Amino acid sequence: SGQVRGLCGTFNGDQRDEFTTPEGDVEPGVAAFANAFRAAGACPALGPGIPDPCDGFPGSRERAEAACAVLLGPAFQ
């Protein structure tokens, strides 16, 4: 606890600094935070909107919704 930093957050109990970049800046949004860790030329930069992960994988939405239904169901309430 309190000894990590990166894409998984800071794990220090303070959610205000979860989007800390490698340079030590705290980004207000997901896209800017993710772009701070992007390797130059490895992939396109994210835009201001958050892409829907199911758009790139046809058929995934149904599987994801079924899995989430279990987690949101009575067994986990």
PyMOL Python script that loads the backbone (N, CA, C, O; Angstrom):
from pymol import cmd

cmd.read_pdbstr("""\
ATOM      1  N   SER A   1       0.835  -1.187   0.000  1.00  0.00           N
ATOM      2  CA  SER A   1       0.000   0.000   0.000  1.00  0.00           C
ATOM      3  C   SER A   1       0.879   1.250   0.000  1.00  0.00           C
ATOM      4  O   SER A   1       1.839   1.356   0.764  1.00  0.00           O
ATOM      5  N   GLY A   2       0.528   2.190  -0.872  1.00  0.00           N
ATOM      6  CA  GLY A   2       1.277   3.437  -0.930  1.00  0.00           C
ATOM      7  C   GLY A   2       2.619   3.350  -1.615  1.00  0.00           C
ATOM      8  O   GLY A   2       3.368   4.327  -1.617  1.00  0.00           O
ATOM      9  N   GLN A   3       2.950   2.201  -2.203  1.00  0.00           N
ATOM     10  CA  GLN A   3       4.253   2.041  -2.838  1.00  0.00           C
ATOM     11  C   GLN A   3       4.150   1.763  -4.335  1.00  0.00           C
ATOM     12  O   GLN A   3       5.151   1.431  -4.969  1.00  0.00           O
ATOM     13  N   VAL A   4       2.959   1.894  -4.904  1.00  0.00           N
ATOM     14  CA  VAL A   4       2.788   1.637  -6.326  1.00  0.00           C
ATOM     15  C   VAL A   4       2.262   2.889  -7.019  1.00  0.00           C
ATOM     16  O   VAL A   4       1.696   3.782  -6.388  1.00  0.00           O
ATOM     17  N   ARG A   5       2.465   2.929  -8.330  1.00  0.00           N
ATOM     18  CA  ARG A   5       1.936   4.014  -9.152  1.00  0.00           C
ATOM     19  C   ARG A   5       1.899   3.510 -10.580  1.00  0.00           C
ATOM     20  O   ARG A   5       2.828   2.834 -11.021  1.00  0.00           O
ATOM     21  N   GLY A   6       0.853   3.824 -11.299  1.00  0.00           N
ATOM     22  CA  GLY A   6       0.768   3.409 -12.691  1.00  0.00           C
ATOM     23  C   GLY A   6      -0.657   3.252 -13.145  1.00  0.00           C
ATOM     24  O   GLY A   6      -1.568   3.860 -12.584  1.00  0.00           O
ATOM     25  N   LEU A   7      -0.857   2.431 -14.169  1.00  0.00           N
ATOM     26  CA  LEU A   7      -2.190   2.251 -14.738  1.00  0.00           C
ATOM     27  C   LEU A   7      -3.177   1.662 -13.747  1.00  0.00           C
ATOM     28  O   LEU A   7      -4.384   1.837 -13.914  1.00  0.00           O
ATOM     29  N   CYS A   8      -2.710   0.979 -12.738  1.00  0.00           N
ATOM     30  CA  CYS A   8      -3.606   0.394 -11.734  1.00  0.00           C
ATOM     31  C   CYS A   8      -3.847   1.342 -10.563  1.00  0.00           C
ATOM     32  O   CYS A   8      -4.508   0.953  -9.599  1.00  0.00           O
ATOM     33  N   GLY A   9      -3.344   2.546 -10.612  1.00  0.00           N
ATOM     34  CA  GLY A   9      -3.574   3.522  -9.555  1.00  0.00           C
ATOM     35  C   GLY A   9      -2.435   3.583  -8.559  1.00  0.00           C
ATOM     36  O   GLY A   9      -1.349   3.053  -8.795  1.00  0.00           O
ATOM     37  N   THR A  10      -2.704   4.245  -7.430  1.00  0.00           N
ATOM     38  CA  THR A  10      -1.681   4.467  -6.424  1.00  0.00           C
ATOM     39  C   THR A  10      -1.833   3.577  -5.195  1.00  0.00           C
ATOM     40  O   THR A  10      -0.878   3.394  -4.441  1.00  0.00           O
ATOM     41  N   PHE A  11      -3.021   3.027  -4.989  1.00  0.00           N
ATOM     42  CA  PHE A  11      -3.296   2.132  -3.861  1.00  0.00           C
ATOM     43  C   PHE A  11      -2.877   2.755  -2.536  1.00  0.00           C
ATOM     44  O   PHE A  11      -2.200   2.127  -1.722  1.00  0.00           O
ATOM     45  N   ASN A  12      -3.301   4.025  -2.335  1.00  0.00           N
ATOM     46  CA  ASN A  12      -2.979   4.696  -1.079  1.00  0.00           C
ATOM     47  C   ASN A  12      -4.228   5.164  -0.336  1.00  0.00           C
ATOM     48  O   ASN A  12      -4.125   5.865   0.671  1.00  0.00           O
ATOM     49  N   GLY A  13      -5.404   4.779  -0.828  1.00  0.00           N
ATOM     50  CA  GLY A  13      -6.650   5.150  -0.173  1.00  0.00           C
ATOM     51  C   GLY A  13      -7.179   6.517  -0.573  1.00  0.00           C
ATOM     52  O   GLY A  13      -8.258   6.908  -0.127  1.00  0.00           O
ATOM     53  N   ASP A  14      -6.450   7.252  -1.400  1.00  0.00           N
ATOM     54  CA  ASP A  14      -6.874   8.578  -1.853  1.00  0.00           C
ATOM     55  C   ASP A  14      -7.234   8.497  -3.331  1.00  0.00           C
ATOM     56  O   ASP A  14      -6.348   8.450  -4.184  1.00  0.00           O
ATOM     57  N   GLN A  15      -8.521   8.482  -3.637  1.00  0.00           N
ATOM     58  CA  GLN A  15      -8.954   8.334  -5.029  1.00  0.00           C
ATOM     59  C   GLN A  15      -8.669   9.569  -5.875  1.00  0.00           C
ATOM     60  O   GLN A  15      -8.754   9.499  -7.101  1.00  0.00           O
ATOM     61  N   ARG A  16      -8.337  10.685  -5.261  1.00  0.00           N
ATOM     62  CA  ARG A  16      -8.073  11.904  -6.029  1.00  0.00           C
ATOM     63  C   ARG A  16      -6.779  11.823  -6.824  1.00  0.00           C
ATOM     64  O   ARG A  16      -6.599  12.595  -7.765  1.00  0.00           O
ATOM     65  N   ASP A  17      -5.877  10.918  -6.478  1.00  0.00           N
ATOM     66  CA  ASP A  17      -4.604  10.833  -7.204  1.00  0.00           C
ATOM     67  C   ASP A  17      -4.449   9.532  -7.991  1.00  0.00           C
ATOM     68  O   ASP A  17      -3.332   9.145  -8.334  1.00  0.00           O
ATOM     69  N   GLU A  18      -5.545   8.866  -8.274  1.00  0.00           N
ATOM     70  CA  GLU A  18      -5.469   7.602  -9.013  1.00  0.00           C
ATOM     71  C   GLU A  18      -4.946   7.774 -10.430  1.00  0.00           C
ATOM     72  O   GLU A  18      -4.339   6.850 -10.971  1.00  0.00           O
ATOM     73  N   PHE A  19      -5.161   8.922 -11.041  1.00  0.00           N
ATOM     74  CA  PHE A  19      -4.724   9.149 -12.418  1.00  0.00           C
ATOM     75  C   PHE A  19      -3.391   9.899 -12.458  1.00  0.00           C
ATOM     76  O   PHE A  19      -3.240  10.845 -13.232  1.00  0.00           O
ATOM     77  N   THR A  20      -2.431   9.493 -11.641  1.00  0.00           N
ATOM     78  CA  THR A  20      -1.106  10.117 -11.625  1.00  0.00           C
ATOM     79  C   THR A  20      -0.267   9.563 -12.768  1.00  0.00           C
ATOM     80  O   THR A  20      -0.112   8.349 -12.903  1.00  0.00           O
ATOM     81  N   THR A  21       0.270  10.457 -13.585  1.00  0.00           N
ATOM     82  CA  THR A  21       1.060  10.070 -14.755  1.00  0.00           C
ATOM     83  C   THR A  21       2.500   9.760 -14.344  1.00  0.00           C
ATOM     84  O   THR A  21       2.886  10.031 -13.207  1.00  0.00           O
ATOM     85  N   PRO A  22       3.299   9.194 -15.255  1.00  0.00           N
ATOM     86  CA  PRO A  22       4.707   8.937 -14.944  1.00  0.00           C
ATOM     87  C   PRO A  22       5.475  10.219 -14.567  1.00  0.00           C
ATOM     88  O   PRO A  22       6.471  10.161 -13.845  1.00  0.00           O
ATOM     89  N   GLU A  23       5.002  11.369 -15.061  1.00  0.00           N
ATOM     90  CA  GLU A  23       5.659  12.637 -14.749  1.00  0.00           C
ATOM     91  C   GLU A  23       5.218  13.191 -13.399  1.00  0.00           C
ATOM     92  O   GLU A  23       5.772  14.186 -12.933  1.00  0.00           O
ATOM     93  N   GLY A  24       4.217  12.555 -12.757  1.00  0.00           N
ATOM     94  CA  GLY A  24       3.744  13.016 -11.464  1.00  0.00           C
ATOM     95  C   GLY A  24       2.533  13.931 -11.528  1.00  0.00           C
ATOM     96  O   GLY A  24       2.045  14.386 -10.494  1.00  0.00           O
ATOM     97  N   ASP A  25       2.038  14.209 -12.745  1.00  0.00           N
ATOM     98  CA  ASP A  25       0.838  15.036 -12.897  1.00  0.00           C
ATOM     99  C   ASP A  25      -0.392  14.182 -12.615  1.00  0.00           C
ATOM    100  O   ASP A  25      -0.367  12.969 -12.821  1.00  0.00           O
ATOM    101  N   VAL A  26      -1.464  14.807 -12.146  1.00  0.00           N
ATOM    102  CA  VAL A  26      -2.730  14.108 -11.947  1.00  0.00           C
ATOM    103  C   VAL A  26      -3.678  14.566 -13.042  1.00  0.00           C
ATOM    104  O   VAL A  26      -4.047  15.739 -13.107  1.00  0.00           O
ATOM    105  N   GLU A  27      -4.069  13.630 -13.903  1.00  0.00           N
ATOM    106  CA  GLU A  27      -4.964  13.934 -15.014  1.00  0.00           C
ATOM    107  C   GLU A  27      -6.416  13.838 -14.561  1.00  0.00           C
ATOM    108  O   GLU A  27      -6.754  12.969 -13.758  1.00  0.00           O
ATOM    109  N   PRO A  28      -7.279  14.722 -15.065  1.00  0.00           N
ATOM    110  CA  PRO A  28      -8.685  14.679 -14.663  1.00  0.00           C
ATOM    111  C   PRO A  28      -9.513  13.622 -15.404  1.00  0.00           C
ATOM    112  O   PRO A  28     -10.586  13.238 -14.938  1.00  0.00           O
ATOM    113  N   GLY A  29      -9.019  13.152 -16.553  1.00  0.00           N
ATOM    114  CA  GLY A  29      -9.809  12.214 -17.352  1.00  0.00           C
ATOM    115  C   GLY A  29      -9.043  10.964 -17.725  1.00  0.00           C
ATOM    116  O   GLY A  29      -7.813  10.927 -17.691  1.00  0.00           O
ATOM    117  N   VAL A  30      -9.804   9.938 -18.082  1.00  0.00           N
ATOM    118  CA  VAL A  30      -9.244   8.629 -18.423  1.00  0.00           C
ATOM    119  C   VAL A  30      -8.361   8.694 -19.666  1.00  0.00           C
ATOM    120  O   VAL A  30      -7.267   8.129 -19.680  1.00  0.00           O
ATOM    121  N   ALA A  31      -8.829   9.382 -20.713  1.00  0.00           N
ATOM    122  CA  ALA A  31      -8.088   9.395 -21.979  1.00  0.00           C
ATOM    123  C   ALA A  31      -6.711  10.037 -21.815  1.00  0.00           C
ATOM    124  O   ALA A  31      -5.715   9.481 -22.278  1.00  0.00           O
ATOM    125  N   ALA A  32      -6.643  11.183 -21.172  1.00  0.00           N
ATOM    126  CA  ALA A  32      -5.349  11.854 -20.980  1.00  0.00           C
ATOM    127  C   ALA A  32      -4.428  11.003 -20.119  1.00  0.00           C
ATOM    128  O   ALA A  32      -3.225  10.943 -20.369  1.00  0.00           O
ATOM    129  N   PHE A  33      -4.983  10.345 -19.109  1.00  0.00           N
ATOM    130  CA  PHE A  33      -4.182   9.482 -18.243  1.00  0.00           C
ATOM    131  C   PHE A  33      -3.616   8.308 -19.031  1.00  0.00           C
ATOM    132  O   PHE A  33      -2.423   8.019 -18.940  1.00  0.00           O
ATOM    133  N   ALA A  34      -4.459   7.630 -19.802  1.00  0.00           N
ATOM    134  CA  ALA A  34      -4.006   6.481 -20.593  1.00  0.00           C
ATOM    135  C   ALA A  34      -2.981   6.903 -21.629  1.00  0.00           C
ATOM    136  O   ALA A  34      -2.004   6.190 -21.856  1.00  0.00           O
ATOM    137  N   ASN A  35      -3.190   8.052 -22.263  1.00  0.00           N
ATOM    138  CA  ASN A  35      -2.249   8.533 -23.274  1.00  0.00           C
ATOM    139  C   ASN A  35      -0.874   8.833 -22.672  1.00  0.00           C
ATOM    140  O   ASN A  35       0.133   8.759 -23.376  1.00  0.00           O
ATOM    141  N   ALA A  36      -0.817   9.168 -21.388  1.00  0.00           N
ATOM    142  CA  ALA A  36       0.466   9.442 -20.740  1.00  0.00           C
ATOM    143  C   ALA A  36       1.331   8.188 -20.656  1.00  0.00           C
ATOM    144  O   ALA A  36       2.553   8.289 -20.553  1.00  0.00           O
ATOM    145  N   PHE A  37       0.714   7.011 -20.700  1.00  0.00           N
ATOM    146  CA  PHE A  37       1.451   5.754 -20.624  1.00  0.00           C
ATOM    147  C   PHE A  37       1.643   5.112 -21.997  1.00  0.00           C
ATOM    148  O   PHE A  37       2.271   4.058 -22.099  1.00  0.00           O
ATOM    149  N   ARG A  38       1.121   5.720 -23.035  1.00  0.00           N
ATOM    150  CA  ARG A  38       1.177   5.159 -24.379  1.00  0.00           C
ATOM    151  C   ARG A  38       2.588   5.238 -24.930  1.00  0.00           C
ATOM    152  O   ARG A  38       3.233   6.283 -24.846  1.00  0.00           O
ATOM    153  N   ALA A  39       3.068   4.146 -25.491  1.00  0.00           N
ATOM    154  CA  ALA A  39       4.375   4.135 -26.148  1.00  0.00           C
ATOM    155  C   ALA A  39       4.234   4.825 -27.501  1.00  0.00           C
ATOM    156  O   ALA A  39       3.338   4.491 -28.277  1.00  0.00           O
ATOM    157  N   ALA A  40       5.095   5.766 -27.784  1.00  0.00           N
ATOM    158  CA  ALA A  40       5.020   6.531 -29.024  1.00  0.00           C
ATOM    159  C   ALA A  40       4.993   5.612 -30.236  1.00  0.00           C
ATOM    160  O   ALA A  40       5.872   4.767 -30.404  1.00  0.00           O
ATOM    161  N   GLY A  41       3.995   5.779 -31.068  1.00  0.00           N
ATOM    162  CA  GLY A  41       3.876   5.010 -32.300  1.00  0.00           C
ATOM    163  C   GLY A  41       3.316   3.616 -32.122  1.00  0.00           C
ATOM    164  O   GLY A  41       3.064   2.936 -33.118  1.00  0.00           O
ATOM    165  N   ALA A  42       3.109   3.159 -30.896  1.00  0.00           N
ATOM    166  CA  ALA A  42       2.641   1.794 -30.677  1.00  0.00           C
ATOM    167  C   ALA A  42       1.147   1.639 -30.954  1.00  0.00           C
ATOM    168  O   ALA A  42       0.705   0.584 -31.407  1.00  0.00           O
ATOM    169  N   CYS A  43       0.381   2.671 -30.687  1.00  0.00           N
ATOM    170  CA  CYS A  43      -1.059   2.614 -30.905  1.00  0.00           C
ATOM    171  C   CYS A  43      -1.578   4.046 -30.977  1.00  0.00           C
ATOM    172  O   CYS A  43      -0.912   4.970 -30.510  1.00  0.00           O
ATOM    173  N   PRO A  44      -2.762   4.238 -31.560  1.00  0.00           N
ATOM    174  CA  PRO A  44      -3.289   5.598 -31.663  1.00  0.00           C
ATOM    175  C   PRO A  44      -3.674   6.151 -30.286  1.00  0.00           C
ATOM    176  O   PRO A  44      -4.061   5.402 -29.388  1.00  0.00           O
ATOM    177  N   ALA A  45      -3.562   7.454 -30.143  1.00  0.00           N
ATOM    178  CA  ALA A  45      -3.959   8.111 -28.895  1.00  0.00           C
ATOM    179  C   ALA A  45      -5.474   8.029 -28.736  1.00  0.00           C
ATOM    180  O   ALA A  45      -6.214   8.052 -29.719  1.00  0.00           O
ATOM    181  N   LEU A  46      -5.920   7.934 -27.497  1.00  0.00           N
ATOM    182  CA  LEU A  46      -7.346   7.938 -27.218  1.00  0.00           C
ATOM    183  C   LEU A  46      -7.893   9.341 -27.353  1.00  0.00           C
ATOM    184  O   LEU A  46      -7.224  10.316 -27.013  1.00  0.00           O
ATOM    185  N   GLY A  47      -9.118   9.437 -27.854  1.00  0.00           N
ATOM    186  CA  GLY A  47      -9.794  10.726 -27.934  1.00  0.00           C
ATOM    187  C   GLY A  47     -10.424  11.050 -26.587  1.00  0.00           C
ATOM    188  O   GLY A  47     -10.222  10.325 -25.612  1.00  0.00           O
ATOM    189  N   PRO A  48     -11.185  12.135 -26.532  1.00  0.00           N
ATOM    190  CA  PRO A  48     -11.766  12.536 -25.247  1.00  0.00           C
ATOM    191  C   PRO A  48     -12.841  11.577 -24.736  1.00  0.00           C
ATOM    192  O   PRO A  48     -13.078  11.506 -23.530  1.00  0.00           O
ATOM    193  N   GLY A  49     -13.491  10.845 -25.632  1.00  0.00           N
ATOM    194  CA  GLY A  49     -14.521   9.895 -25.206  1.00  0.00           C
ATOM    195  C   GLY A  49     -13.908   8.543 -24.874  1.00  0.00           C
ATOM    196  O   GLY A  49     -12.832   8.207 -25.368  1.00  0.00           O
ATOM    197  N   ILE A  50     -14.580   7.778 -24.049  1.00  0.00           N
ATOM    198  CA  ILE A  50     -14.108   6.442 -23.697  1.00  0.00           C
ATOM    199  C   ILE A  50     -14.718   5.446 -24.695  1.00  0.00           C
ATOM    200  O   ILE A  50     -15.941   5.344 -24.792  1.00  0.00           O
ATOM    201  N   PRO A  51     -13.876   4.715 -25.435  1.00  0.00           N
ATOM    202  CA  PRO A  51     -14.428   3.775 -26.422  1.00  0.00           C
ATOM    203  C   PRO A  51     -15.140   2.609 -25.730  1.00  0.00           C
ATOM    204  O   PRO A  51     -14.760   2.185 -24.638  1.00  0.00           O
ATOM    205  N   ASP A  52     -16.158   2.118 -26.379  1.00  0.00           N
ATOM    206  CA  ASP A  52     -16.886   0.959 -25.861  1.00  0.00           C
ATOM    207  C   ASP A  52     -16.079  -0.283 -26.217  1.00  0.00           C
ATOM    208  O   ASP A  52     -15.895  -0.559 -27.402  1.00  0.00           O
ATOM    209  N   PRO A  53     -15.587  -1.046 -25.237  1.00  0.00           N
ATOM    210  CA  PRO A  53     -14.738  -2.198 -25.538  1.00  0.00           C
ATOM    211  C   PRO A  53     -15.452  -3.276 -26.340  1.00  0.00           C
ATOM    212  O   PRO A  53     -14.794  -4.070 -27.012  1.00  0.00           O
ATOM    213  N   CYS A  54     -16.759  -3.325 -26.292  1.00  0.00           N
ATOM    214  CA  CYS A  54     -17.494  -4.345 -27.034  1.00  0.00           C
ATOM    215  C   CYS A  54     -17.558  -4.045 -28.529  1.00  0.00           C
ATOM    216  O   CYS A  54     -17.805  -4.951 -29.325  1.00  0.00           O
ATOM    217  N   ASP A  55     -17.339  -2.784 -28.927  1.00  0.00           N
ATOM    218  CA  ASP A  55     -17.415  -2.433 -30.345  1.00  0.00           C
ATOM    219  C   ASP A  55     -16.374  -3.160 -31.177  1.00  0.00           C
ATOM    220  O   ASP A  55     -16.629  -3.457 -32.345  1.00  0.00           O
ATOM    221  N   GLY A  56     -15.222  -3.453 -30.620  1.00  0.00           N
ATOM    222  CA  GLY A  56     -14.150  -4.113 -31.358  1.00  0.00           C
ATOM    223  C   GLY A  56     -14.252  -5.620 -31.385  1.00  0.00           C
ATOM    224  O   GLY A  56     -13.483  -6.274 -32.089  1.00  0.00           O
ATOM    225  N   PHE A  57     -15.177  -6.187 -30.642  1.00  0.00           N
ATOM    226  CA  PHE A  57     -15.293  -7.637 -30.532  1.00  0.00           C
ATOM    227  C   PHE A  57     -16.753  -8.069 -30.686  1.00  0.00           C
ATOM    228  O   PHE A  57     -17.481  -8.165 -29.698  1.00  0.00           O
ATOM    229  N   PRO A  58     -17.178  -8.329 -31.925  1.00  0.00           N
ATOM    230  CA  PRO A  58     -18.571  -8.733 -32.141  1.00  0.00           C
ATOM    231  C   PRO A  58     -18.937  -9.951 -31.294  1.00  0.00           C
ATOM    232  O   PRO A  58     -18.171 -10.910 -31.205  1.00  0.00           O
ATOM    233  N   GLY A  59     -20.090  -9.901 -30.687  1.00  0.00           N
ATOM    234  CA  GLY A  59     -20.560 -11.004 -29.854  1.00  0.00           C
ATOM    235  C   GLY A  59     -20.145 -10.886 -28.409  1.00  0.00           C
ATOM    236  O   GLY A  59     -20.666 -11.608 -27.559  1.00  0.00           O
ATOM    237  N   SER A  60     -19.222  -9.999 -28.109  1.00  0.00           N
ATOM    238  CA  SER A  60     -18.746  -9.864 -26.733  1.00  0.00           C
ATOM    239  C   SER A  60     -19.772  -9.218 -25.813  1.00  0.00           C
ATOM    240  O   SER A  60     -19.815  -9.513 -24.619  1.00  0.00           O
ATOM    241  N   ARG A  61     -20.593  -8.341 -26.365  1.00  0.00           N
ATOM    242  CA  ARG A  61     -21.566  -7.636 -25.532  1.00  0.00           C
ATOM    243  C   ARG A  61     -22.492  -8.622 -24.831  1.00  0.00           C
ATOM    244  O   ARG A  61     -22.764  -8.477 -23.640  1.00  0.00           O
ATOM    245  N   GLU A  62     -22.977  -9.624 -25.560  1.00  0.00           N
ATOM    246  CA  GLU A  62     -23.896 -10.599 -24.970  1.00  0.00           C
ATOM    247  C   GLU A  62     -23.209 -11.397 -23.857  1.00  0.00           C
ATOM    248  O   GLU A  62     -23.799 -11.622 -22.800  1.00  0.00           O
ATOM    249  N   ARG A  63     -21.963 -11.823 -24.094  1.00  0.00           N
ATOM    250  CA  ARG A  63     -21.221 -12.562 -23.067  1.00  0.00           C
ATOM    251  C   ARG A  63     -20.939 -11.681 -21.852  1.00  0.00           C
ATOM    252  O   ARG A  63     -21.038 -12.140 -20.714  1.00  0.00           O
ATOM    253  N   ALA A  64     -20.590 -10.427 -22.090  1.00  0.00           N
ATOM    254  CA  ALA A  64     -20.304  -9.506 -20.988  1.00  0.00           C
ATOM    255  C   ALA A  64     -21.558  -9.237 -20.165  1.00  0.00           C
ATOM    256  O   ALA A  64     -21.506  -9.223 -18.935  1.00  0.00           O
ATOM    257  N   GLU A  65     -22.671  -9.026 -20.835  1.00  0.00           N
ATOM    258  CA  GLU A  65     -23.919  -8.765 -20.115  1.00  0.00           C
ATOM    259  C   GLU A  65     -24.347  -9.978 -19.305  1.00  0.00           C
ATOM    260  O   GLU A  65     -24.877  -9.827 -18.204  1.00  0.00           O
ATOM    261  N   ALA A  66     -24.127 -11.182 -19.832  1.00  0.00           N
ATOM    262  CA  ALA A  66     -24.473 -12.398 -19.091  1.00  0.00           C
ATOM    263  C   ALA A  66     -23.581 -12.546 -17.859  1.00  0.00           C
ATOM    264  O   ALA A  66     -24.059 -12.923 -16.789  1.00  0.00           O
ATOM    265  N   ALA A  67     -22.285 -12.251 -18.005  1.00  0.00           N
ATOM    266  CA  ALA A  67     -21.368 -12.345 -16.869  1.00  0.00           C
ATOM    267  C   ALA A  67     -21.698 -11.297 -15.816  1.00  0.00           C
ATOM    268  O   ALA A  67     -21.663 -11.587 -14.620  1.00  0.00           O
ATOM    269  N   CYS A  68     -22.017 -10.091 -16.247  1.00  0.00           N
ATOM    270  CA  CYS A  68     -22.363  -9.031 -15.301  1.00  0.00           C
ATOM    271  C   CYS A  68     -23.678  -9.326 -14.597  1.00  0.00           C
ATOM    272  O   CYS A  68     -23.854  -8.960 -13.435  1.00  0.00           O
ATOM    273  N   ALA A  69     -24.603  -9.984 -15.287  1.00  0.00           N
ATOM    274  CA  ALA A  69     -25.879 -10.328 -14.664  1.00  0.00           C
ATOM    275  C   ALA A  69     -25.658 -11.226 -13.453  1.00  0.00           C
ATOM    276  O   ALA A  69     -26.366 -11.107 -12.453  1.00  0.00           O
ATOM    277  N   VAL A  70     -24.683 -12.118 -13.540  1.00  0.00           N
ATOM    278  CA  VAL A  70     -24.364 -12.983 -12.405  1.00  0.00           C
ATOM    279  C   VAL A  70     -23.824 -12.146 -11.249  1.00  0.00           C
ATOM    280  O   VAL A  70     -24.236 -12.322 -10.102  1.00  0.00           O
ATOM    281  N   LEU A  71     -22.904 -11.238 -11.553  1.00  0.00           N
ATOM    282  CA  LEU A  71     -22.301 -10.402 -10.508  1.00  0.00           C
ATOM    283  C   LEU A  71     -23.303  -9.436  -9.884  1.00  0.00           C
ATOM    284  O   LEU A  71     -23.196  -9.094  -8.707  1.00  0.00           O
ATOM    285  N   LEU A  72     -24.271  -9.001 -10.679  1.00  0.00           N
ATOM    286  CA  LEU A  72     -25.277  -8.069 -10.172  1.00  0.00           C
ATOM    287  C   LEU A  72     -26.511  -8.781  -9.612  1.00  0.00           C
ATOM    288  O   LEU A  72     -27.435  -8.136  -9.116  1.00  0.00           O
ATOM    289  N   GLY A  73     -26.518 -10.099  -9.694  1.00  0.00           N
ATOM    290  CA  GLY A  73     -27.653 -10.899  -9.248  1.00  0.00           C
ATOM    291  C   GLY A  73     -27.722 -11.082  -7.740  1.00  0.00           C
ATOM    292  O   GLY A  73     -26.899 -10.550  -6.995  1.00  0.00           O
ATOM    293  N   PRO A  74     -28.711 -11.837  -7.307  1.00  0.00           N
ATOM    294  CA  PRO A  74     -28.939 -12.004  -5.867  1.00  0.00           C
ATOM    295  C   PRO A  74     -27.794 -12.702  -5.123  1.00  0.00           C
ATOM    296  O   PRO A  74     -27.630 -12.484  -3.922  1.00  0.00           O
ATOM    297  N   ALA A  75     -27.014 -13.518  -5.791  1.00  0.00           N
ATOM    298  CA  ALA A  75     -25.927 -14.238  -5.112  1.00  0.00           C
ATOM    299  C   ALA A  75     -24.885 -13.273  -4.541  1.00  0.00           C
ATOM    300  O   ALA A  75     -24.224 -13.597  -3.554  1.00  0.00           O
ATOM    301  N   PHE A  76     -24.731 -12.097  -5.146  1.00  0.00           N
ATOM    302  CA  PHE A  76     -23.706 -11.147  -4.703  1.00  0.00           C
ATOM    303  C   PHE A  76     -24.292  -9.907  -4.026  1.00  0.00           C
ATOM    304  O   PHE A  76     -23.581  -8.921  -3.835  1.00  0.00           O
ATOM    305  N   GLN A  77     -25.551  -9.940  -3.667  1.00  0.00           N
ATOM    306  CA  GLN A  77     -26.155  -8.765  -3.020  1.00  0.00           C
ATOM    307  C   GLN A  77     -26.099  -8.863  -1.523  1.00  0.00           C
ATOM    308  O   GLN A  77     -26.562  -7.959  -0.828  1.00  0.00           O
TER     309      GLN A  77
END
""", "prot")
cmd.dss("prot")
cmd.show_as("cartoon", "prot")
cmd.util.cbc("prot")
cmd.orient("prot")
